[in-house]
Amino acid sequence: MIPKEKVRELEEKLKEKDLLHLVDGKIKEFYGLITRDVAIELVAYEKGLLSFEKKISQLKEGDKNFVLVAYVKRVLPPVKGKYVFRDVVVYDDTGEITLRLWNDDVNLKIKAGDKIRVTHAYVRFGKLSVSKIGGVVIEEFGKVFDVDEVEEGDVPLLSGIYRDGFIHGRAKKLELNVNGIENNTKLVLENVEVRGNKVVLKPYSRLFVKRI
Protein backbone atom coordinates (compact mmCIF):
# COMPACT_ATOMS: atom_id res chain seq x y z
CA MET A 1 0.00 0.00 0.00
CA ILE A 2 1.39 3.40 -0.94
CA PRO A 3 1.27 6.41 1.47
CA LYS A 4 -2.02 8.31 1.85
CA GLU A 5 -0.49 11.51 0.46
CA LYS A 6 0.46 9.63 -2.71
CA VAL A 7 -3.10 8.33 -3.03
CA ARG A 8 -4.41 11.90 -2.77
CA GLU A 9 -1.94 12.99 -5.44
CA LEU A 10 -3.12 10.20 -7.74
CA GLU A 11 -6.75 11.10 -7.09
CA GLU A 12 -6.03 14.66 -8.26
CA LYS A 13 -4.39 13.33 -11.43
CA LEU A 14 -7.38 11.09 -12.12
CA LYS A 15 -9.71 14.03 -11.57
CA GLU A 16 -7.73 16.12 -14.07
CA LYS A 17 -8.03 13.36 -16.66
CA ASP A 18 -11.74 12.72 -15.89
CA LEU A 19 -11.03 9.13 -14.89
CA LEU A 20 -12.66 9.00 -11.46
CA HIS A 21 -15.66 7.11 -12.89
CA LEU A 22 -13.22 4.24 -13.54
CA VAL A 23 -12.51 4.06 -9.81
CA ASP A 24 -16.18 3.29 -9.06
CA GLY A 25 -16.11 0.73 -11.87
CA LYS A 26 -13.03 -0.91 -10.38
CA ILE A 27 -14.74 -1.22 -6.98
CA LYS A 28 -17.72 -2.89 -8.66
CA GLU A 29 -15.37 -5.16 -10.60
CA PHE A 30 -14.10 -6.48 -7.25
CA TYR A 31 -17.65 -6.73 -5.86
CA GLY A 32 -16.96 -3.97 -3.35
CA LEU A 33 -14.21 -5.96 -1.67
CA ILE A 34 -11.49 -3.33 -2.23
CA THR A 35 -11.26 0.13 -0.71
CA ARG A 36 -11.48 3.32 -2.75
CA ASP A 37 -7.76 3.96 -2.12
CA VAL A 38 -6.85 0.58 -3.61
CA ALA A 39 -9.16 1.23 -6.58
CA ILE A 40 -7.42 4.58 -7.17
CA GLU A 41 -4.03 2.83 -7.18
CA LEU A 42 -5.23 0.18 -9.63
CA VAL A 43 -6.73 2.68 -12.08
CA ALA A 44 -3.67 4.96 -11.84
CA TYR A 45 -1.39 1.98 -12.52
CA GLU A 46 -3.44 0.83 -15.52
CA LYS A 47 -3.40 4.35 -17.00
CA GLY A 48 0.35 4.77 -16.56
CA LEU A 49 0.08 7.33 -13.74
CA LEU A 50 1.72 5.08 -11.18
CA SER A 51 4.78 2.93 -11.58
CA PHE A 52 6.81 0.71 -9.26
CA GLU A 53 10.57 0.23 -9.09
CA LYS A 54 11.74 -3.26 -10.01
CA LYS A 55 14.99 -5.19 -10.22
CA ILE A 56 16.05 -6.88 -13.46
CA SER A 57 15.64 -10.36 -11.97
CA GLN A 58 11.97 -9.53 -11.24
CA LEU A 59 11.12 -8.62 -14.84
CA LYS A 60 9.00 -10.89 -17.00
CA GLU A 61 7.40 -10.68 -20.42
CA GLY A 62 4.48 -8.27 -20.49
CA ASP A 63 5.47 -6.23 -17.43
CA LYS A 64 4.71 -2.51 -17.87
CA ASN A 65 4.56 0.83 -16.10
CA PHE A 66 7.56 0.18 -13.84
CA VAL A 67 10.76 2.02 -12.98
CA LEU A 68 14.19 0.45 -13.43
CA VAL A 69 17.43 1.90 -12.05
CA ALA A 70 20.45 0.30 -13.67
CA TYR A 71 23.98 0.86 -14.97
CA VAL A 72 25.00 0.99 -18.62
CA LYS A 73 27.27 -1.88 -19.66
CA ARG A 74 27.58 -1.18 -23.38
CA VAL A 75 25.96 0.98 -26.07
CA LEU A 76 25.53 -0.67 -29.47
CA PRO A 77 25.42 1.14 -32.85
CA PRO A 78 22.06 2.41 -34.16
CA VAL A 79 20.13 0.14 -36.51
CA LYS A 80 18.38 1.93 -39.37
CA GLY A 81 15.39 0.53 -41.23
CA LYS A 82 11.75 1.52 -41.28
CA TYR A 83 12.39 2.70 -37.74
CA VAL A 84 15.69 3.62 -36.05
CA PHE A 85 16.63 1.94 -32.79
CA ARG A 86 19.67 1.37 -30.60
CA ASP A 87 20.23 -1.42 -28.07
CA VAL A 88 21.88 -0.65 -24.74
CA VAL A 89 22.89 -3.44 -22.37
CA VAL A 90 22.15 -2.44 -18.76
CA TYR A 91 22.65 -4.26 -15.47
CA ASP A 92 21.99 -4.09 -11.75
CA ASP A 93 23.01 -6.31 -8.85
CA THR A 94 20.54 -9.01 -9.96
CA GLY A 95 21.24 -9.40 -13.68
CA GLU A 96 21.30 -7.66 -17.05
CA ILE A 97 18.86 -6.89 -19.85
CA THR A 98 18.88 -5.10 -23.21
CA LEU A 99 17.19 -1.69 -23.29
CA ARG A 100 15.90 -0.83 -26.77
CA LEU A 101 15.80 2.89 -27.53
CA TRP A 102 13.63 4.21 -30.36
CA ASN A 103 13.52 7.39 -32.45
CA ASP A 104 14.85 10.49 -30.61
CA ASP A 105 16.01 8.38 -27.65
CA VAL A 106 18.63 6.83 -29.95
CA ASN A 107 20.62 10.08 -29.58
CA LEU A 108 20.68 10.07 -25.77
CA LYS A 109 24.22 10.84 -24.55
CA ILE A 110 24.67 7.76 -22.38
CA LYS A 111 27.93 5.89 -21.93
CA ALA A 112 29.23 2.79 -20.19
CA GLY A 113 29.15 3.15 -16.42
CA ASP A 114 26.35 5.71 -16.35
CA LYS A 115 23.60 5.13 -13.80
CA ILE A 116 20.22 5.60 -15.47
CA ARG A 117 16.57 5.65 -14.40
CA VAL A 118 14.05 4.24 -16.88
CA THR A 119 10.45 5.27 -16.16
CA HIS A 120 7.19 3.82 -17.46
CA ALA A 121 9.12 0.92 -18.94
CA TYR A 122 7.75 -2.32 -20.34
CA VAL A 123 9.13 -5.73 -21.37
CA ARG A 124 8.42 -7.06 -24.84
CA PHE A 125 10.17 -9.93 -26.64
CA GLY A 126 12.63 -10.14 -23.75
CA LYS A 127 13.83 -6.55 -24.15
CA LEU A 128 13.19 -3.42 -22.12
CA SER A 129 11.50 -0.48 -23.87
CA VAL A 130 10.14 2.91 -22.82
CA SER A 131 6.51 3.91 -23.29
CA LYS A 132 5.48 7.22 -24.87
CA ILE A 133 4.99 8.79 -21.44
CA GLY A 134 8.23 7.37 -20.07
CA GLY A 135 11.86 8.38 -20.39
CA VAL A 136 15.50 7.68 -19.62
CA VAL A 137 17.38 9.97 -17.23
CA ILE A 138 21.07 9.87 -16.34
CA GLU A 139 21.27 9.92 -12.54
CA GLU A 140 25.03 9.60 -12.29
CA PHE A 141 27.81 9.71 -14.88
CA GLY A 142 30.19 6.77 -15.09
CA LYS A 143 33.74 7.18 -13.82
CA VAL A 144 36.29 8.02 -16.52
CA PHE A 145 39.65 6.36 -15.82
CA ASP A 146 42.88 8.10 -16.78
CA VAL A 147 45.61 6.07 -18.48
CA ASP A 148 47.71 6.27 -15.30
CA GLU A 149 44.96 4.61 -13.22
CA VAL A 150 44.36 1.40 -15.17
CA GLU A 151 45.93 -2.02 -14.99
CA GLU A 152 45.12 -4.95 -17.30
CA GLY A 153 41.53 -5.87 -18.00
CA ASP A 154 38.29 -4.33 -19.24
CA VAL A 155 37.85 -0.60 -18.83
CA PRO A 156 34.40 1.04 -19.23
CA LEU A 157 35.77 4.54 -19.94
CA LEU A 158 39.44 5.38 -20.57
CA SER A 159 40.74 8.92 -21.06
CA GLY A 160 44.06 10.29 -22.30
CA ILE A 161 45.85 12.37 -24.94
CA TYR A 162 46.60 10.76 -28.31
CA ARG A 163 50.08 11.23 -29.77
CA ASP A 164 52.02 9.15 -32.30
CA GLY A 165 50.09 5.90 -31.87
CA PHE A 166 49.85 6.08 -28.08
CA ILE A 167 47.28 7.35 -25.60
CA HIS A 168 49.16 9.27 -22.90
CA GLY A 169 48.45 9.89 -19.24
CA ARG A 170 50.59 12.07 -17.02
CA ALA A 171 53.23 9.40 -16.41
CA LYS A 172 52.20 6.45 -18.55
CA LYS A 173 51.26 5.68 -22.14
CA LEU A 174 49.51 2.79 -23.88
CA GLU A 175 49.75 1.76 -27.51
CA LEU A 176 46.56 2.52 -29.45
CA ASN A 177 46.01 1.54 -33.08
CA VAL A 178 43.44 3.95 -34.56
CA ASN A 179 43.27 5.85 -37.83
CA GLY A 180 42.44 9.46 -38.59
CA ILE A 181 43.15 10.86 -35.13
CA GLU A 182 45.33 13.97 -34.98
CA ASN A 183 48.05 14.37 -32.40
CA ASN A 184 47.19 16.18 -29.16
CA THR A 185 43.58 15.09 -29.33
CA LYS A 186 41.88 14.16 -26.06
CA LEU A 187 40.23 10.76 -26.34
CA VAL A 188 37.64 8.98 -24.25
CA LEU A 189 37.43 5.28 -25.16
CA GLU A 190 34.41 3.24 -24.15
CA ASN A 191 34.47 -0.50 -23.40
CA VAL A 192 38.07 -1.32 -24.25
CA GLU A 193 40.55 -3.83 -22.88
CA VAL A 194 44.02 -3.00 -21.60
CA ARG A 195 46.36 -5.86 -22.46
CA GLY A 196 49.96 -5.33 -21.41
CA ASN A 197 50.96 -1.90 -22.71
CA LYS A 198 48.27 -1.87 -25.41
CA VAL A 199 44.64 -0.76 -25.65
CA VAL A 200 42.53 -3.32 -27.53
CA LEU A 201 39.34 -2.13 -29.19
CA LYS A 202 36.30 -4.44 -29.26
CA PRO A 203 33.45 -4.61 -31.80
CA TYR A 204 31.24 -2.54 -29.47
CA SER A 205 33.94 -0.07 -28.38
CA ARG A 206 33.24 3.61 -29.02
CA LEU A 207 35.62 6.55 -29.31
CA PHE A 208 34.91 10.17 -28.39
CA VAL A 209 37.31 12.97 -29.38
CA LYS A 210 37.87 16.47 -28.02
CA ARG A 211 40.35 18.95 -29.41
CA ILE A 212 42.57 20.63 -26.78
NULUMGU-108541 format. One line per 5 residues: number of its first residue (from 0); their letters; for each residue x, y, z of N, C-alpha, C, O. Coordinates in steps of 0.05 Angstrom, whole numbers, plus 5000, padded with zeros to 4 digits. Each point is the difference from the previous one (the first is absolute). Example, Ala and Ser with C-alpha at 12.3 -4.5 7.8 and 13.67 -1.06 7.14 Angstrom:
% residues 2
0> AS> 5264/4886/5156/4982/5024/5000/5018/5024/5000/5021/5000/5013 ~ 4972/5021/4973/5016/5024/5001/4985/5022/5014/5010/5022/5004
% end
This chain:
% residues 212
0> MIPKE> 5017/4976/5000/4983/5024/5000/5018/5025/5000/5019/5002/5016 ~ 4975/5017/4966/5016/5024/4999/4989/5020/5020/4977/4998/5009 ~ 5040/5023/4999/4991/5019/5020/4975/5015/4992/4994/5003/4977 ~ 4991/5006/5044/4975/5014/4995/5004/5025/4983/4983/5006/4983 ~ 5039/5009/5022/5004/5024/4984/5004/4994/4971/4993/5016/4982
5> KVREL> 5019/4961/5012/5003/4992/4972/4973/4993/4987/4995/5006/4977 ~ 4988/4981/5039/4973/4994/4990/4985/5025/4993/4987/5002/4980 ~ 5015/5018/5038/4987/5026/4995/5010/5013/4974/4986/5012/4984 ~ 5041/4986/5012/5012/5011/4976/4989/4986/4975/4995/5013/4980 ~ 5003/4960/5022/4990/4985/4977/4970/5007/4995/4992/5001/4977
10> EEKLK> 4993/5003/5044/4972/5007/4997/4997/5026/4985/4982/5003/4983 ~ 5036/5017/5023/4999/5025/4986/5007/4996/4970/4988/5013/4983 ~ 5031/4970/5011/5007/4995/4972/4977/4987/4985/4995/5006/4977 ~ 4991/4975/5037/4977/4987/4988/4978/5020/4995/4985/4998/4980 ~ 5012/5020/5038/4979/5021/4998/5006/5017/4975/4982/5007/4985
15> EKDLL> 5043/5001/5012/5008/5016/4978/4995/4986/4973/4993/5013/4980 ~ 5010/4961/5020/4996/4985/4975/4972/4989/4997/4994/4984/4982 ~ 4988/5024/5037/4972/4990/4999/4998/4970/5000/4986/4988/4985 ~ 5030/5000/5034/5000/4971/5001/4988/4989/5026/5001/4975/5005 ~ 4989/5042/5012/4990/4991/5026/4977/4980/4997/4995/4984/5018
20> HLVDG> 4989/5017/4960/4979/4981/4996/5011/4972/4998/4986/4980/5006 ~ 5039/5017/4985/5013/4974/4998/5005/4988/5028/5001/4976/5003 ~ 5003/5041/5017/5005/4991/5027/4975/4986/5010/5002/4978/5012 ~ 4974/5034/4984/4975/4987/5009/4997/4973/4985/4991/4980/5012 ~ 5016/5020/4962/4998/4976/4985/5018/4978/5010/4993/4976/5000
25> KIKEF> 5031/5032/5009/5019/4981/5010/4990/4987/5026/5004/4977/5005 ~ 4983/5040/5012/4989/4990/5025/4978/4979/4994/4999/4979/5013 ~ 4985/5027/4968/4979/4981/4992/5011/4975/4988/4990/4978/5005 ~ 5032/5025/4980/5014/4977/4988/5008/4980/5021/5000/4976/4996 ~ 5008/5034/5028/5009/4983/5022/4978/4996/5020/5005/4993/5023
30> YGLIT> 4970/5012/4968/4976/4994/5017/5001/5015/5027/4990/4990/5020 ~ 5022/5034/4979/5001/5017/5024/5019/4990/5021/4999/5009/5023 ~ 5018/4973/4970/5019/4988/5020/5026/5015/5002/5017/4993/5016 ~ 4987/5028/4968/5024/5016/5002/4992/5029/5009/4978/5009/4994 ~ 5040/5004/5019/4995/5028/5009/5003/5019/4976/5011/4993/4980
35> RDVAI> 4979/5031/5024/5002/5020/4979/5030/5007/4995/5008/5004/4977 ~ 5008/4996/5044/5029/5006/4997/5013/4979/4982/5016/5007/4983 ~ 4978/4968/5021/5011/4979/4984/4990/5002/4971/5016/4996/4981 ~ 4959/5011/5015/4989/5004/4973/5014/5022/4986/5005/4998/4976 ~ 5001/5024/5038/5015/5023/4989/5027/4990/4990/5009/5007/4978
40> ELVAY> 5005/4978/5039/5026/4990/4992/4999/4982/4975/5016/5003/4982 ~ 4964/4980/5017/4997/4982/4977/4995/5015/4974/5012/4994/4980 ~ 4970/5025/5021/4993/5016/4976/5025/5016/4992/5006/5002/4976 ~ 5007/5011/5043/5024/5016/4994/5022/4983/4988/5013/5009/4981 ~ 4990/4967/5029/5020/4982/4989/4993/4992/4971/5017/5000/4982
45> EKGLL> 4958/4993/5013/4991/4992/4974/5003/5022/4979/5004/4995/4977 ~ 4993/5030/5032/5001/5023/4982/5028/5012/4999/5004/5021/4988 ~ 5015/4966/5024/5028/5009/4998/5007/5024/5018/5020/5013/4995 ~ 4963/4992/5025/5005/5023/5018/5015/4991/5025/5007/5016/5017 ~ 4997/4958/4986/5013/4990/5023/5019/4977/4991/4991/4982/4986
50> SFEKK> 5033/5019/5023/5019/4979/4992/5016/4991/5025/5002/5015/5019 ~ 5008/4961/4980/5014/4988/5023/5029/4993/4991/5004/4991/4978 ~ 5015/5013/5041/5027/4994/4993/5005/4969/5002/4991/4988/5019 ~ 5022/5001/4961/5006/4972/5000/5030/4995/4995/5014/5018/4991 ~ 4994/4958/5016/5027/4990/4994/4998/4984/4974/4979/4990/4992
55> ISQLK> 5044/5007/4994/5000/4985/4975/4991/4971/5003/4986/4990/4983 ~ 5022/4998/5039/4993/4972/5005/4970/4996/5003/4989/4978/4997 ~ 4996/5044/5010/4971/4998/5004/4985/5004/4974/4975/4995/5000 ~ 5038/5013/4979/4985/5007/4975/4992/4974/4985/5014/4980/5000 ~ 4962/5022/4988/4990/4978/4984/4985/5012/4976/4991/5023/5001
60> EGDKN> 5005/4961/4979/4987/5008/4976/4972/5012/5006/4984/4988/5014 ~ 5011/5036/4974/4975/5013/5004/4998/5020/5023/4981/5015/5002 ~ 5040/4985/5015/5000/5020/5021/5000/5028/4988/5011/5005/4979 ~ 4975/5014/5035/4999/5028/4990/4997/5019/5023/4994/4993/5022 ~ 5010/5033/4971/4996/5022/5019/5017/4996/5025/4990/5003/5023
65> FVLVA> 5035/4990/4974/5018/4998/5023/5025/5017/4996/5005/5011/4978 ~ 5009/4993/5044/5025/5015/4999/5024/4981/5004/4998/4982/5016 ~ 5023/5022/4969/5024/4984/5002/5024/5019/5003/5004/5017/4983 ~ 5011/4979/5038/5026/5014/5004/5022/4980/4995/5002/4979/5012 ~ 5015/5028/4969/5021/4981/4992/5025/5015/4990/4999/5025/4997
70> YVKRV> 5022/4960/4997/5025/5011/4990/5003/4991/4971/4993/4978/4992 ~ 5019/5040/4992/5005/4994/4972/5025/4983/4997/5021/5006/5011 ~ 4976/4971/4975/5023/4982/4996/5013/5006/4973/5024/5003/4997 ~ 4959/4998/4982/5011/5007/4973/4977/5013/4983/4977/4994/5004 ~ 5032/5023/4978/4981/5014/4982/5007/4990/4972/5022/5004/4990
75> LPPVK> 4958/4984/4996/5005/4989/4974/4992/5020/4978/4986/5019/5006 ~ 5025/4977/4970/4994/5020/4978/4971/5000/4993/4986/4980/5003 ~ 5004/5043/4987/4972/5002/4991/4995/4981/4976/5018/4995/4984 ~ 4958/4995/5015/4991/4984/4978/4978/5015/4984/4980/5009/5012 ~ 5025/4995/4962/4982/5017/4985/4984/4982/4980/5011/4984/4986
80> GKYVF> 4963/5020/5014/4982/4986/4982/4975/5016/4998/5002/5025/4996 ~ 4975/4963/5005/4975/5015/5000/4999/5019/5025/4991/5022/4998 ~ 5019/4967/5024/5004/5016/5024/5029/4998/5009/5014/4981/4993 ~ 4995/5039/5022/5028/5000/5010/4999/4993/5029/4984/5010/5016 ~ 5034/4971/4992/5002/4993/5028/5029/4994/5008/5017/4996/4982
85> RDVVV> 4988/5004/5043/5026/4994/5011/4997/4983/5025/4983/5006/5017 ~ 5032/4973/4985/5000/4983/5024/5022/5008/5019/5022/5006/4993 ~ 4970/4994/5033/5019/5007/5021/4998/4978/5021/4978/4995/5010 ~ 5044/4992/4996/5000/4979/5021/5003/5014/5027/5019/5014/5004 ~ 4962/4980/5014/5001/5012/5027/5000/4978/5020/4992/4977/4995
90> YDDTG> 5017/5029/5030/5001/4980/5021/4995/5012/5027/5004/5024/5004 ~ 4988/4960/5015/5000/5007/5028/5012/4977/5016/5013/4983/4988 ~ 4983/5017/5038/5012/4979/5016/4986/4973/4998/5008/4981/5013 ~ 4971/5017/4970/4986/4975/4997/5002/4988/4972/4991/4977/4996 ~ 5019/5038/4985/5002/4989/4972/5003/5022/4980/5006/5023/5007
95> EITLR> 4990/4970/4967/5002/5020/4979/4978/4995/4979/4989/4978/4998 ~ 5005/5043/4987/4979/4999/4980/5007/5021/4978/5015/5019/5006 ~ 4974/4977/4971/5005/5019/4978/4977/5021/5000/4976/4993/4999 ~ 5032/5032/5002/4981/5022/4997/5000/5009/4971/5020/5007/4989 ~ 4956/4993/4998/4998/5008/4973/4989/5029/4999/4978/5006/5009
100> LWNDD> 5039/5012/4979/4992/5028/4997/4990/5005/4972/5012/4990/4981 ~ 4967/5026/5017/4988/5005/4974/5000/5030/4993/5000/5017/5018 ~ 5001/4989/4957/4996/5028/4990/5020/5019/5013/5024/4996/5000 ~ 4965/5026/5012/5018/5021/5012/5017/4989/5023/5022/5010/5004 ~ 4969/4970/5010/5015/4989/5022/5026/4987/4991/5018/4995/5016
105> VNLKI> 4984/4998/4958/5025/4989/4989/5023/5018/5004/5023/4991/5003 ~ 4972/5036/4998/5021/5020/5002/5007/5007/5029/5015/5019/5005 ~ 4974/4967/5015/5006/5006/5028/5030/4997/5005/5012/4980/4991 ~ 4999/5039/5023/5029/5000/5005/5007/4982/5024/5008/5011/5021 ~ 4988/4963/4976/5006/4982/5022/5025/4984/4993/5004/4993/4977
110> KAGDK> 5012/5000/5044/5025/4986/4995/5002/4978/5021/4985/4999/5020 ~ 5034/4983/4975/5005/4978/5019/5005/5011/5028/5015/5019/5003 ~ 4974/4969/5017/5004/5008/5028/4980/5020/5010/4998/5004/5024 ~ 4986/5008/4958/4980/5019/5009/4978/4986/5015/4993/4977/4994 ~ 4997/5036/5027/4977/4990/5015/4975/5013/4989/4999/5025/4999
115> IRVTH> 4982/4959/4991/4976/5012/4988/4975/4991/5014/4999/4979/5013 ~ 4980/5038/4984/4973/4993/5010/4982/4999/4976/4997/5019/4985 ~ 4990/4958/5011/4981/4996/4978/4972/5000/5013/4994/4983/5017 ~ 4989/5035/4974/4973/5002/5011/4979/4991/4980/5004/5002/4975 ~ 4974/4989/5035/4978/4989/4984/5011/4981/4978/4994/5003/4977
120> AYVRF> 5021/4978/5033/5012/4980/4982/4982/4976/4997/4981/4996/5015 ~ 5025/4989/4964/4985/4975/4996/5019/4979/4987/5020/5007/4988 ~ 4973/4967/5015/5016/4978/4990/4984/4988/4977/4977/4991/5002 ~ 5037/5007/4975/4987/4988/4976/5022/4985/4985/5021/5011/4994 ~ 4973/4964/4999/5019/4982/4986/5027/4999/5015/5021/4998/4987
125> GKLSV> 4978/5002/5040/5024/4997/5016/5017/5025/5002/5021/4999/5013 ~ 4970/5023/4976/5016/5025/5001/4984/5021/5015/4975/5000/5001 ~ 5040/5019/5010/4988/5023/5015/4995/5023/4980/5019/5007/4985 ~ 4958/5005/5016/4994/5023/4984/4987/5021/5017/4992/4995/5023 ~ 5005/5030/4966/4989/5022/5015/4974/5009/4986/4999/5004/4976
130> SKIGG> 4980/4999/5040/4974/5008/4988/5001/5030/4992/5020/5014/5006 ~ 4959/4995/4980/5000/5027/4991/5000/5021/5022/5009/5022/4997 ~ 4981/4970/5027/5000/5019/5022/5024/4996/5019/5002/5013/5020 ~ 5015/4968/4972/5024/4994/5017/5024/5015/4990/4999/5017/4983 ~ 5024/4976/5028/5025/5013/4992/5024/4987/5013/4998/4982/5018
135> VVIEE> 5026/5026/4974/5025/4991/5011/5015/5024/5010/5005/5019/4985 ~ 5003/4980/5040/5015/5022/5012/5026/4990/5011/5001/4979/5013 ~ 5020/5036/4983/5026/4993/5011/5001/5011/5029/4999/5024/5004 ~ 5003/4958/5015/5001/5008/5028/5029/5005/5009/5005/5016/5019 ~ 5014/4971/4969/5028/5002/5008/5018/4992/4977/4995/4979/4988
140> FGKVF> 5024/5038/5006/5018/4993/4977/5021/4979/5009/5009/5000/5023 ~ 4998/4983/4958/5020/4979/5006/5027/5013/5004/5007/5021/4990 ~ 5010/4965/5026/5027/5010/5006/5017/4996/4975/5001/4979/4987 ~ 5014/5042/5006/5019/4999/4978/5028/4996/5011/5009/5016/5016 ~ 5004/4962/4976/5026/4993/5011/5022/5012/4982/4999/4999/4976
145> DVDEV> 5020/5014/5036/5024/5010/4986/5019/4977/4995/5000/4980/5014 ~ 5016/5023/4965/5019/4979/4992/5017/4992/5024/5006/4976/5003 ~ 5002/5043/5014/5017/4993/5023/4986/4983/5021/5014/4987/5016 ~ 4960/5012/4984/4985/4985/5021/4996/4971/4993/4994/4984/5019 ~ 5008/5008/4956/4990/4973/4993/5022/4979/4999/5024/5006/4994
150> EEGDV> 4968/4970/5013/5018/4977/4997/4988/4983/4977/4986/5011/4984 ~ 5020/4964/5014/4989/4983/4979/4971/4993/5005/4991/4999/5023 ~ 4995/4997/4955/4972/4993/5003/4981/5019/4985/5009/5018/4987 ~ 4965/4977/5016/4980/5016/4987/4997/5027/5014/5001/5002/5025 ~ 4996/5019/4959/4997/5027/5010/4975/5012/4988/4999/5003/4975
155> PLLSG> 4981/5006/5041/4976/5012/4988/5005/5026/4986/4991/5004/4978 ~ 5025/5014/5034/5006/5026/4988/5030/5007/5006/5008/5001/5023 ~ 5007/5003/4956/5029/5006/5003/5006/5026/4986/4993/5004/4977 ~ 5021/5014/5037/5006/5026/4990/5030/5005/4999/5015/4991/5017 ~ 4993/5024/4962/5028/5008/4997/5004/5017/4975/4981/5006/4986
160> IYRDG> 5044/5002/5009/5007/5016/4977/5013/4983/4979/5019/4985/5006 ~ 4972/5017/4969/5011/4983/4979/5024/5014/4987/4998/5023/4991 ~ 5024/4963/5007/5024/5010/4986/5015/4976/4988/5008/4982/5015 ~ 4997/5019/4959/5018/4981/4987/4994/4971/5006/5019/4984/5006 ~ 4956/5008/4993/4993/4972/5004/4997/4991/5028/4998/4976/5006
165> FIHGR> 5003/5043/5013/4997/4994/5028/4979/5018/5013/4997/5023/4991 ~ 4990/4967/5030/4983/5017/5016/5015/5005/5026/5007/4981/5014 ~ 4997/5044/4992/5018/5008/5022/4985/5009/5025/4979/5014/4997 ~ 5030/4978/5026/4992/5012/5025/5021/5020/5009/5015/5011/4983 ~ 4986/4994/5043/5021/5018/5010/5027/4987/5001/5021/5012/4995
170> AKKLE> 4979/4962/5012/5026/4986/5004/5001/4973/4986/5018/4984/5005 ~ 4962/5010/4978/4998/4974/4988/4987/5003/4973/4984/5018/4995 ~ 5023/4963/4986/4987/5001/4974/4994/4971/4992/5014/4981/5007 ~ 4965/5016/4976/4992/4974/4990/4998/5001/4970/4989/5020/4989 ~ 5020/4959/4998/4998/4999/4971/4971/4999/4991/4984/4985/5012
175> LNVNG> 5009/5031/4968/4972/5000/4990/5000/5002/4970/5011/5019/4988 ~ 4978/4961/4998/5000/4999/4971/4974/5010/4989/4980/4985/4998 ~ 5019/5041/4996/4976/5012/4988/5009/5017/4976/5023/5009/4999 ~ 4958/4996/4983/5006/5016/4976/4985/5027/5001/4979/5002/5012 ~ 5033/5018/4976/4987/5025/4996/4998/5018/5025/4985/5019/5000
180> IENNT> 5031/4975/5020/5000/5016/5024/5025/5018/5000/5022/4990/4998 ~ 4974/5036/5005/5023/5018/5000/5013/5000/5028/4988/4994/5020 ~ 5038/5012/4979/5015/5002/5025/4988/5022/5018/4988/5019/4991 ~ 5016/4977/5035/4991/5019/5021/4969/5002/5000/4989/5021/5006 ~ 4999/4956/4988/4971/4999/5002/4993/4985/5026/5011/4978/5005
185> KLVLE> 4970/5032/5011/4992/4986/5024/4979/4979/4992/4981/5006/4985 ~ 5024/4970/5024/4983/4977/4993/4986/4989/5025/5012/4999/5022 ~ 4963/4993/4975/4987/4984/5020/4991/4974/4985/4985/5002/4981 ~ 5026/4975/5028/4994/4975/4988/4980/4984/5017/5004/4998/5025 ~ 4976/4991/4963/4979/4986/5015/5002/4970/4995/5003/4991/4977
190> NVEVR> 4996/4993/5045/5000/4971/4998/5024/4989/4984/4997/4989/4979 ~ 5027/5016/5032/5024/4990/4988/5014/4981/5020/4992/4997/5023 ~ 5028/4989/4967/5016/4982/5017/5029/5010/5000/5011/5006/4979 ~ 5001/4995/5045/5028/5006/5002/5015/4973/5003/4995/4985/5018 ~ 5023/5010/4963/5014/4975/4999/5030/5006/4998/5010/5008/4979
195> GNKVV> 5004/4989/5043/5028/5007/5001/5003/5031/4998/4988/5014/5016 ~ 5026/4995/4964/5003/5029/4996/4984/5009/4976/5006/5020/4987 ~ 4972/4966/5007/4984/5006/4976/4971/5001/5007/4989/4986/5016 ~ 4997/5033/4970/4971/5002/5002/4988/4985/4977/5005/5005/4976 ~ 4978/4975/5030/4987/4984/4979/4971/5008/4997/4984/5000/5020
200> LKPYS> 5008/5008/4956/4973/5007/4994/4983/4975/4995/5009/4981/4988 ~ 4966/5020/5020/4981/4978/4996/4979/5009/4979/4998/5023/4994 ~ 4986/4958/4996/4980/5007/4980/4980/5021/5010/4990/5015/4983 ~ 5005/4986/5043/4981/5019/5011/5013/5024/5013/4987/5016/5014 ~ 5040/4986/4983/5014/5024/5011/4991/5025/4986/4993/4999/4976
205> RLFVK> 5008/5023/5038/4994/5026/4988/5022/5020/5007/5013/4997/5021 ~ 4991/5023/4962/5021/5019/5004/4989/5028/4998/4986/5007/4981 ~ 5020/5010/5039/4991/5027/5000/5025/5018/5000/5019/4995/5014 ~ 4981/5026/4969/5023/5017/4997/4994/5029/5009/4977/5009/4998 ~ 5043/5004/5012/4997/5028/5009/5027/5015/4994/5020/4992/5012
210> RI> 4979/5027/4971/5024/5016/4995/5008/5016/5024/4983/5010/5015 ~ 5044/4992/4991/5009/5016/5022/5020/5021/4991/5011/5015/5016
% end
